[in-house]
């Protein structure tokens, strides 16, 4: 077995273990916090996180992917120039949060946002000083160190947040938990790779390379935000903040398969393909098709489970304030399938230096959302809105497949076969469930 294959297998195992543990911790804290905090707090925090994520993506010039993909990624001059850019960007981000706080508070009719947004937005500066050791660990496919670091950061956040909430059940517990954990994790990040010492440096050739690759990352991440977060931005305006909190809970569960597969792809597939990018396209395509099979096993198990029994999950874990989430979760869960089919190919396209297809795909997805989400809400209300959101990955899938065809990496036949298997399994499980007298996951909106 080649050393690269061993690293890939080990990296995948660590990624899955890390993500599984992370979700258990996240679920546990979520259950505690939903009993201590009202849905409006989750809705307000979801809105702020969406805005922060959006501005962060709007200014993303692809520093981490560049460090992974570039042949100079481990050159101190290169990664310290990247770190310098990262710090400069973080201060620009915080200034932007301060400037946008008042207009945003007026738009959403939430006066608290005027002072909450600059405070939680300060976390961008803390993130800006994080070590470049994190993307370099990805480059070297050393997932154990990275996973342990991320889990430690998450545990720290949960302890602070839950402890603070018991003392004072307000939005401040979520904000302070976020900021304090960022301070400590930034300090620890500089100890992950002892040989990596970050300091301010400016290399004009490194700047040129970073912006050359990063321009497509910038375009892609900007449009990614518009496509991935527009649902929450529009729902926060079209419906109540309380409903946004309920939707966020359901979406968090529905998004688990995407997060798992995306984690594997960004942590393992992208770095590996970056090393194999010189292979003939035919050889690379066959390698990808073979490796995707086991990824689809994980995807199918998760999607079938959430689509057929997701309503029980919400009903069992949350009180009646979150009851609407029981029918929202199954619909969102089946809707993520085109995204799961696309994730691997998007990582492959980035690995061969072709990130533009993902950018075009997210642009089409965004245009679909801003056109059809308000229209469906007007015609069918909340049910129409959720159906439109569930279908929003189809435009993205079409563009990514087009890109794969252009690059000689098309996987349409495999996607069709695995989709038929998914439909068959969901049909069988739902038939068994209905025959047992348990009804259907969307009975709430059918009755």
PyMOL commands that set and color helices and strands:
alter all, ss='L'
color gray80, all
select helices_A, chain A and resi 3-36+39-58+63-69+76-107+113-121+123-128+133-139+143-167+171-189+204-238+241-254+256-276+281-317+320-322+325-335+337-351+356-390+393-406+412-435+443-446
alter helices_A, ss='H'
color red, helices_A
deselect
rebuild
show_as cartoon
